[in-house]
Amino acid sequence: MNLETQWVTLLWMFASGGIMGVVFDSYRVVSGQFRFPRWSVHALDLVYWAAAALFVFRMLYRSNHGELRFYVFLGLFLGIWIYFLLLSVLTERFVLMLIWITNQIYRFIVRIIQLFIIAPLRWLYKGAKLLLGFVWIVLLFLGRITLLPLWKLIVWALRPIWKRMRIPEGLSRLRSWLDSWKNRIMRLLRWFIKD
């Protein structure tokens, strides 16, 4: 392996270490902000380290066909160390700012949906309910006005038949049931007539 390939490999590993640091800090800030369940943090740690190992091996394979040498580990260590010395705080602030912006956009979208979709639907529902209630009251009023004379006429016409209807004494149960219905009908009529 020539010197140029070794320097390219060292630079790739240096960059890979820095990228691993950026991803780790981003993951740490996001998991701290969203408070994932404890079991999922362990699973996500495992996923992070597996992805980091695959990424480093891919970069190593691209630069020198996967040969492991001391300078590979040196480049990774230097990349991570310099990242944590110089850029870690900036990355944390940047990720927090991205989370805040995302949260504000989400709240704005929810507010717009609430303002332009949910609120008008609520007003339509309340208006339809009010309109149907008004129509129902008008129908009841018109029904009382139009049906009352007709009902009085029917009761007057059926009164002689009703009085002549005699129930045999053995069917007293049926008679009491009919009387209870007669009382209900009379109460309903009184309600219509109570002007």
GROMACS elastic network, one bead per residue, 0.5 to 0.9 nm:
[ bonds ]
;  ai    aj funct       b0    kb
    1     4     6  0.83895   500
    1     5     6  0.65168   500
    1     6     6  0.70987   500
    1    64     6  0.82608   500
    2     5     6  0.55655   500
    2     6     6  0.65490   500
    3     6     6  0.50509   500
    3     7     6  0.63000   500
    3     8     6  0.86472   500
    4     7     6  0.52088   500
    4     8     6  0.61802   500
    4     9     6  0.85483   500
    5     8     6  0.50358   500
    5     9     6  0.60086   500
    5    10     6  0.84890   500
    5    63     6  0.71241   500
    5    64     6  0.65661   500
    6     9     6  0.50348   500
    6    10     6  0.60801   500
    6    11     6  0.86261   500
    6    63     6  0.85883   500
    6    64     6  0.77955   500
    6    71     6  0.78876   500
    6    72     6  0.87647   500
    7    11     6  0.61413   500
    7    12     6  0.85246   500
    7    71     6  0.89305   500
    8    11     6  0.51385   500
    8    12     6  0.61095   500
    8    13     6  0.85855   500
    8    63     6  0.65195   500
    8    64     6  0.83121   500
    9    12     6  0.50442   500
    9    13     6  0.61000   500
    9    14     6  0.84390   500
    9    59     6  0.83800   500
    9    60     6  0.67659   500
    9    62     6  0.87265   500
    9    63     6  0.52771   500
    9    64     6  0.63961   500
    9    71     6  0.81171   500
    9    72     6  0.68493   500
    9    75     6  0.81822   500
   10    13     6  0.51803   500
   10    14     6  0.60377   500
   10    15     6  0.86317   500
   10    63     6  0.89675   500
   10    71     6  0.61520   500
   10    72     6  0.59062   500
   10    73     6  0.87131   500
   10    74     6  0.77291   500
   10    75     6  0.51004   500
   10    76     6  0.81299   500
   11    15     6  0.61349   500
   11    16     6  0.84390   500
   11    75     6  0.67916   500
   11    79     6  0.88363   500
   12    15     6  0.50996   500
   12    16     6  0.59996   500
   12    17     6  0.85692   500
   12    56     6  0.89046   500
   12    59     6  0.65638   500
   12    60     6  0.73489   500
   12    62     6  0.89887   500
   12    63     6  0.70311   500
   12    72     6  0.87293   500
   12    75     6  0.77506   500
   12    76     6  0.86322   500
   13    17     6  0.60173   500
   13    18     6  0.85346   500
   13    56     6  0.72809   500
   13    59     6  0.73128   500
   13    60     6  0.71842   500
   13    71     6  0.85978   500
   13    72     6  0.59870   500
   13    73     6  0.76414   500
   13    74     6  0.81364   500
   13    77     6  0.85410   500
   13    78     6  0.87162   500
   13    79     6  0.71907   500
   14    17     6  0.52124   500
   14    18     6  0.64077   500
   14    19     6  0.87505   500
   14    72     6  0.83914   500
   14    74     6  0.81160   500
   14    76     6  0.51373   500
   14    77     6  0.75161   500
   14    78     6  0.61853   500
   14    80     6  0.75726   500
   15    18     6  0.50734   500
   15    19     6  0.61232   500
   15    20     6  0.85294   500
   15    75     6  0.81015   500
   15    76     6  0.77423   500
   15    79     6  0.60537   500
   15    80     6  0.86628   500
   16    19     6  0.50282   500
   16    20     6  0.60294   500
   16    21     6  0.85536   500
   16    52     6  0.87953   500
   16    55     6  0.77726   500
   16    56     6  0.62001   500
   16    59     6  0.73266   500
   16    75     6  0.83830   500
   16    76     6  0.65234   500
   16    79     6  0.70051   500
   16    80     6  0.82873   500
   17    20     6  0.50504   500
   17    21     6  0.62430   500
   17    22     6  0.87492   500
   17    56     6  0.82058   500
   17    75     6  0.72374   500
   17    77     6  0.65689   500
   17    78     6  0.72378   500
   17    81     6  0.81579   500
   17    83     6  0.79349   500
   18    21     6  0.50461   500
   18    22     6  0.62851   500
   18    23     6  0.86971   500
   18    76     6  0.78302   500
   18    78     6  0.84182   500
   18    80     6  0.50108   500
   18    81     6  0.81038   500
   18    82     6  0.75747   500
   18    83     6  0.53877   500
   18    84     6  0.83458   500
   19    22     6  0.50320   500
   19    23     6  0.61498   500
   19    24     6  0.84338   500
   19    79     6  0.82086   500
   19    80     6  0.80473   500
   19    83     6  0.85326   500
   20    23     6  0.51867   500
   20    24     6  0.59643   500
   20    25     6  0.85351   500
   20    52     6  0.64720   500
   20    55     6  0.87895   500
   20    56     6  0.86838   500
   20    76     6  0.89681   500
   20    79     6  0.86858   500
   20    80     6  0.71292   500
   21    24     6  0.50216   500
   21    25     6  0.60264   500
   21    26     6  0.84176   500
   21    79     6  0.81584   500
   21    80     6  0.56106   500
   21    81     6  0.85958   500
   21    83     6  0.64426   500
   21    84     6  0.70373   500
   21    88     6  0.77213   500
   22    25     6  0.52759   500
   22    26     6  0.60677   500
   22    27     6  0.85109   500
   22    80     6  0.88557   500
   22    83     6  0.77480   500
   22    84     6  0.88167   500
   22    87     6  0.82955   500
   22    88     6  0.73178   500
   22    91     6  0.67046   500
   22    92     6  0.88277   500
   23    26     6  0.50751   500
   23    27     6  0.60034   500
   23    28     6  0.84896   500
   23    48     6  0.85008   500
   23    52     6  0.88872   500
   24    27     6  0.50813   500
   24    28     6  0.60339   500
   24    29     6  0.86123   500
   24    48     6  0.77289   500
   25    28     6  0.50069   500
   25    29     6  0.61238   500
   25    30     6  0.85020   500
   25    88     6  0.69646   500
   25    91     6  0.69936   500
   25    92     6  0.64857   500
   25    95     6  0.86485   500
   26    29     6  0.52655   500
   26    30     6  0.60738   500
   26    31     6  0.84931   500
   26    91     6  0.71024   500
   26    92     6  0.66562   500
   26    94     6  0.89383   500
   26    95     6  0.61686   500
   26    96     6  0.88411   500
   27    30     6  0.51763   500
   27    31     6  0.59807   500
   27    32     6  0.84217   500
   27    44     6  0.88856   500
   27    45     6  0.89975   500
   27    48     6  0.84466   500
   28    31     6  0.52745   500
   28    32     6  0.60883   500
   28    33     6  0.86448   500
   28    92     6  0.88319   500
   29    32     6  0.50557   500
   29    33     6  0.61223   500
   29    34     6  0.86412   500
   29    92     6  0.65338   500
   29    95     6  0.70780   500
   29    96     6  0.72231   500
   30    33     6  0.51216   500
   30    34     6  0.60819   500
   30    35     6  0.82022   500
   30    95     6  0.76329   500
   30    96     6  0.79781   500
   30    99     6  0.79029   500
   31    34     6  0.53434   500
   31    35     6  0.56101   500
   31    36     6  0.59550   500
   31    41     6  0.75267   500
   32    35     6  0.52800   500
   32    36     6  0.76369   500
   33    36     6  0.85127   500
   33    96     6  0.83960   500
   33    99     6  0.84204   500
   35    38     6  0.84691   500
   36    39     6  0.82773   500
   36    40     6  0.64169   500
   36    41     6  0.63783   500
   37    40     6  0.54459   500
   37    41     6  0.65336   500
   38    41     6  0.52406   500
   38    42     6  0.68191   500
   39    42     6  0.55069   500
   39    43     6  0.65694   500
   39    44     6  0.88145   500
   40    44     6  0.59452   500
   40    45     6  0.84284   500
   41    44     6  0.50190   500
   41    45     6  0.60461   500
   41    46     6  0.85999   500
   42    45     6  0.50382   500
   42    46     6  0.63173   500
   42    47     6  0.86936   500
   43    46     6  0.51385   500
   43    47     6  0.62874   500
   43    48     6  0.86813   500
   44    48     6  0.60309   500
   44    49     6  0.86281   500
   45    48     6  0.50302   500
   45    49     6  0.62517   500
   45    50     6  0.85574   500
   46    49     6  0.53246   500
   46    50     6  0.61370   500
   46    51     6  0.85392   500
   47    50     6  0.51516   500
   47    51     6  0.60216   500
   47    52     6  0.84484   500
   48    51     6  0.51693   500
   48    52     6  0.59851   500
   48    53     6  0.85467   500
   49    53     6  0.60371   500
   49    54     6  0.85284   500
   50    53     6  0.51826   500
   50    54     6  0.62308   500
   50    55     6  0.85690   500
   51    54     6  0.51027   500
   51    55     6  0.60143   500
   51    56     6  0.85801   500
   52    55     6  0.50034   500
   52    56     6  0.60812   500
   52    57     6  0.84942   500
   53    56     6  0.51989   500
   53    57     6  0.60954   500
   53    58     6  0.84988   500
   54    57     6  0.51397   500
   54    58     6  0.60405   500
   54    59     6  0.86334   500
   55    58     6  0.50728   500
   55    59     6  0.62432   500
   55    60     6  0.85420   500
   56    59     6  0.51216   500
   56    60     6  0.60249   500
   56    61     6  0.84791   500
   56    76     6  0.87153   500
   57    61     6  0.59360   500
   57    62     6  0.84527   500
   57    66     6  0.68009   500
   58    61     6  0.50464   500
   58    62     6  0.61226   500
   58    63     6  0.86724   500
   58    66     6  0.79612   500
   59    62     6  0.50484   500
   59    63     6  0.62130   500
   59    64     6  0.86653   500
   59    66     6  0.83881   500
   60    63     6  0.52400   500
   60    64     6  0.60287   500
   60    65     6  0.65615   500
   60    66     6  0.51211   500
   60    67     6  0.73117   500
   60    68     6  0.80957   500
   60    72     6  0.80398   500
   61    64     6  0.55730   500
   61    67     6  0.74577   500
   62    65     6  0.58882   500
   62    66     6  0.74825   500
   63    66     6  0.76666   500
   64    67     6  0.61234   500
   64    68     6  0.88841   500
   67    72     6  0.87785   500
   68    71     6  0.83448   500
   68    72     6  0.64017   500
   68    73     6  0.82794   500
   69    72     6  0.54800   500
   69    73     6  0.73249   500
   70    73     6  0.55950   500
   70    74     6  0.63263   500
   70    75     6  0.87469   500
   71    75     6  0.58464   500
   71    76     6  0.84559   500
   72    75     6  0.51988   500
   72    76     6  0.63453   500
   72    77     6  0.86795   500
   73    76     6  0.50790   500
   73    77     6  0.60586   500
   73    78     6  0.84935   500
   74    77     6  0.51400   500
   74    78     6  0.60305   500
   74    79     6  0.84549   500
   75    78     6  0.51648   500
   75    79     6  0.59860   500
   75    80     6  0.85863   500
   76    79     6  0.51683   500
   76    80     6  0.62191   500
   76    81     6  0.84916   500
   77    80     6  0.53031   500
   77    81     6  0.59433   500
   77    82     6  0.84892   500
   78    81     6  0.50154   500
   78    82     6  0.58914   500
   78    83     6  0.82176   500
   79    82     6  0.54467   500
   79    83     6  0.60156   500
   79    84     6  0.86345   500
   80    83     6  0.50767   500
   80    84     6  0.61677   500
   80    85     6  0.86275   500
   81    84     6  0.52503   500
   81    85     6  0.62020   500
   81    86     6  0.86999   500
   82    85     6  0.50017   500
   82    86     6  0.60122   500
   82    87     6  0.78185   500
   83    86     6  0.53870   500
   83    87     6  0.51436   500
   83    88     6  0.61541   500
   84    87     6  0.58900   500
   84    89     6  0.79793   500
   85    88     6  0.67333   500
   85    89     6  0.86637   500
   86    89     6  0.76077   500
   86    90     6  0.81393   500
   87    90     6  0.52473   500
   87    91     6  0.60899   500
   87    92     6  0.86643   500
   88    91     6  0.51615   500
   88    92     6  0.62435   500
   88    93     6  0.87080   500
   89    92     6  0.51197   500
   89    93     6  0.62215   500
   89    94     6  0.85351   500
   90    93     6  0.51553   500
   90    94     6  0.60190   500
   90    95     6  0.85671   500
   91    95     6  0.60550   500
   91    96     6  0.84661   500
   92    95     6  0.52096   500
   92    96     6  0.61048   500
   92    97     6  0.85162   500
   93    96     6  0.50480   500
   93    97     6  0.60377   500
   93    98     6  0.85753   500
   94    97     6  0.50176   500
   94    98     6  0.61820   500
   94    99     6  0.86442   500
   95    99     6  0.61640   500
   95   100     6  0.85560   500
   96    99     6  0.50437   500
   96   100     6  0.61222   500
   96   101     6  0.85817   500
   97   100     6  0.50028   500
   97   101     6  0.60846   500
   97   102     6  0.84933   500
   98   101     6  0.50691   500
   98   102     6  0.60214   500
   98   103     6  0.84392   500
   99   102     6  0.50685   500
   99   103     6  0.60283   500
   99   104     6  0.85695   500
  100   103     6  0.50098   500
  100   104     6  0.61285   500
  100   105     6  0.85984   500
  101   104     6  0.50544   500
  101   105     6  0.61206   500
  101   106     6  0.85094   500
  102   105     6  0.51036   500
  102   106     6  0.60809   500
  102   107     6  0.85921   500
  103   106     6  0.50474   500
  103   107     6  0.61580   500
  103   108     6  0.85506   500
  104   107     6  0.50613   500
  104   108     6  0.60444   500
  104   109     6  0.85761   500
  105   108     6  0.50028   500
  105   109     6  0.61326   500
  105   110     6  0.85633   500
  106   109     6  0.51700   500
  106   110     6  0.61531   500
  106   111     6  0.85336   500
  107   110     6  0.50643   500
  107   111     6  0.60114   500
  107   112     6  0.85335   500
  108   111     6  0.50507   500
  108   112     6  0.61038   500
  108   113     6  0.85841   500
  109   112     6  0.50661   500
  109   113     6  0.61185   500
  109   114     6  0.84479   500
  110   113     6  0.51263   500
  110   114     6  0.60126   500
  110   115     6  0.84597   500
  111   115     6  0.59117   500
  111   116     6  0.84464   500
  112   116     6  0.58510   500
  112   117     6  0.78633   500
  113   116     6  0.53746   500
  113   117     6  0.52703   500
  113   118     6  0.65345   500
  113   119     6  0.85928   500
  114   117     6  0.56548   500
  114   119     6  0.59211   500
  114   120     6  0.87052   500
  115   118     6  0.63291   500
  115   119     6  0.54550   500
  115   120     6  0.74988   500
  116   119     6  0.63745   500
  116   120     6  0.64062   500
  116   121     6  0.87589   500
  117   120     6  0.56773   500
  117   121     6  0.62360   500
  117   122     6  0.87554   500
  118   121     6  0.51489   500
  118   122     6  0.61754   500
  118   123     6  0.86955   500
  119   122     6  0.50516   500
  119   123     6  0.62135   500
  119   124     6  0.85825   500
  120   124     6  0.60149   500
  120   125     6  0.84639   500
  121   125     6  0.60534   500
  121   126     6  0.85637   500
  122   125     6  0.50202   500
  122   126     6  0.61291   500
  122   127     6  0.84520   500
  123   126     6  0.50842   500
  123   127     6  0.59327   500
  123   128     6  0.84129   500
  124   127     6  0.50124   500
  124   128     6  0.59393   500
  124   129     6  0.83788   500
  125   128     6  0.51370   500
  125   129     6  0.60271   500
  125   130     6  0.85230   500
  126   129     6  0.50220   500
  126   130     6  0.60673   500
  126   131     6  0.85112   500
  127   130     6  0.50414   500
  127   131     6  0.60108   500
  127   132     6  0.84778   500
  128   131     6  0.50042   500
  128   132     6  0.59740   500
  128   133     6  0.84009   500
  129   132     6  0.51848   500
  129   133     6  0.60848   500
  129   134     6  0.85989   500
  130   133     6  0.50690   500
  130   134     6  0.61790   500
  130   135     6  0.86346   500
  131   134     6  0.50647   500
  131   135     6  0.61324   500
  131   136     6  0.85111   500
  132   136     6  0.59987   500
  132   137     6  0.85796   500
  133   136     6  0.50186   500
  133   137     6  0.62311   500
  133   138     6  0.86488   500
  134   137     6  0.51423   500
  134   138     6  0.62100   500
  134   139     6  0.85865   500
  135   138     6  0.50744   500
  135   139     6  0.60738   500
  135   140     6  0.85693   500
  136   139     6  0.50651   500
  136   140     6  0.61400   500
  136   141     6  0.85786   500
  137   140     6  0.50719   500
  137   141     6  0.61297   500
  137   142     6  0.85678   500
  138   141     6  0.50620   500
  138   142     6  0.60700   500
  138   143     6  0.83434   500
  139   142     6  0.50739   500
  139   143     6  0.58192   500
  139   144     6  0.84747   500
  140   144     6  0.61268   500
  140   145     6  0.86226   500
  141   144     6  0.51832   500
  141   145     6  0.63131   500
  141   146     6  0.87014   500
  142   145     6  0.50538   500
  142   146     6  0.60063   500
  142   147     6  0.81091   500
  143   146     6  0.52555   500
  143   147     6  0.54387   500
  143   148     6  0.76984   500
  144   147     6  0.54265   500
  144   148     6  0.55092   500
  144   149     6  0.87758   500
  144   192     6  0.60033   500
  144   193     6  0.82466   500
  145   148     6  0.58186   500
  145   149     6  0.75660   500
  145   192     6  0.86937   500
  146   149     6  0.65131   500
  146   150     6  0.70848   500
  147   150     6  0.50621   500
  147   151     6  0.57939   500
  147   152     6  0.84454   500
  147   192     6  0.88165   500
  148   151     6  0.50357   500
  148   152     6  0.60932   500
  148   153     6  0.85480   500
  148   189     6  0.81838   500
  148   192     6  0.66079   500
  148   193     6  0.70934   500
  149   152     6  0.50912   500
  149   153     6  0.61796   500
  149   154     6  0.86994   500
  150   153     6  0.50729   500
  150   154     6  0.62811   500
  150   155     6  0.87045   500
  151   154     6  0.50534   500
  151   155     6  0.61328   500
  151   156     6  0.84662   500
  151   189     6  0.81952   500
  152   155     6  0.51298   500
  152   156     6  0.60069   500
  152   157     6  0.85046   500
  152   189     6  0.86710   500
  153   156     6  0.50849   500
  153   157     6  0.60791   500
  153   158     6  0.85974   500
  154   157     6  0.50634   500
  154   158     6  0.60762   500
  154   159     6  0.83988   500
  155   158     6  0.51767   500
  155   159     6  0.57802   500
  156   159     6  0.53003   500
  156   160     6  0.79548   500
  157   160     6  0.71276   500
  157   161     6  0.81159   500
  158   161     6  0.52897   500
  158   162     6  0.60225   500
  158   163     6  0.86503   500
  159   162     6  0.50022   500
  159   163     6  0.61322   500
  159   164     6  0.86614   500
  160   163     6  0.51932   500
  160   164     6  0.62873   500
  160   165     6  0.86790   500
  161   164     6  0.51986   500
  161   165     6  0.61688   500
  162   165     6  0.52217   500
  162   166     6  0.85282   500
  163   166     6  0.77464   500
  166   169     6  0.89599   500
  167   170     6  0.82392   500
  167   171     6  0.66747   500
  167   172     6  0.76397   500
  167   174     6  0.83628   500
  167   175     6  0.65982   500
  168   171     6  0.56754   500
  168   172     6  0.74511   500
  168   175     6  0.87057   500
  169   172     6  0.57068   500
  169   175     6  0.87322   500
  170   173     6  0.81592   500
  171   174     6  0.54049   500
  171   175     6  0.63196   500
  171   176     6  0.88399   500
  172   176     6  0.60851   500
  172   177     6  0.84820   500
  173   176     6  0.52020   500
  173   177     6  0.62414   500
  173   178     6  0.86152   500
  174   177     6  0.50103   500
  174   178     6  0.60946   500
  174   179     6  0.85088   500
  175   178     6  0.50142   500
  175   179     6  0.60459   500
  175   180     6  0.85692   500
  176   180     6  0.61516   500
  176   181     6  0.86569   500
  177   180     6  0.51418   500
  177   181     6  0.64016   500
  177   182     6  0.85884   500
  178   181     6  0.50569   500
  178   182     6  0.60089   500
  178   183     6  0.85672   500
  179   183     6  0.60779   500
  179   184     6  0.85466   500
  180   183     6  0.50610   500
  180   184     6  0.62730   500
  180   185     6  0.86796   500
  181   185     6  0.61240   500
  181   186     6  0.84790   500
  182   185     6  0.51129   500
  182   186     6  0.60947   500
  182   187     6  0.85801   500
  183   186     6  0.50135   500
  183   187     6  0.60967   500
  183   188     6  0.85283   500
  184   187     6  0.50889   500
  184   188     6  0.61795   500
  184   189     6  0.85825   500
  185   189     6  0.61152   500
  185   190     6  0.85685   500
  186   190     6  0.60838   500
  186   191     6  0.85112   500
  187   191     6  0.61807   500
  187   192     6  0.87145   500
  188   191     6  0.50187   500
  188   192     6  0.64161   500
  188   193     6  0.86714   500
  189   192     6  0.50297   500
  189   193     6  0.60618   500
  189   194     6  0.84240   500
  190   194     6  0.56735   500
  191   194     6  0.53261   500
  191   195     6  0.83883   500
  192   195     6  0.75036   500
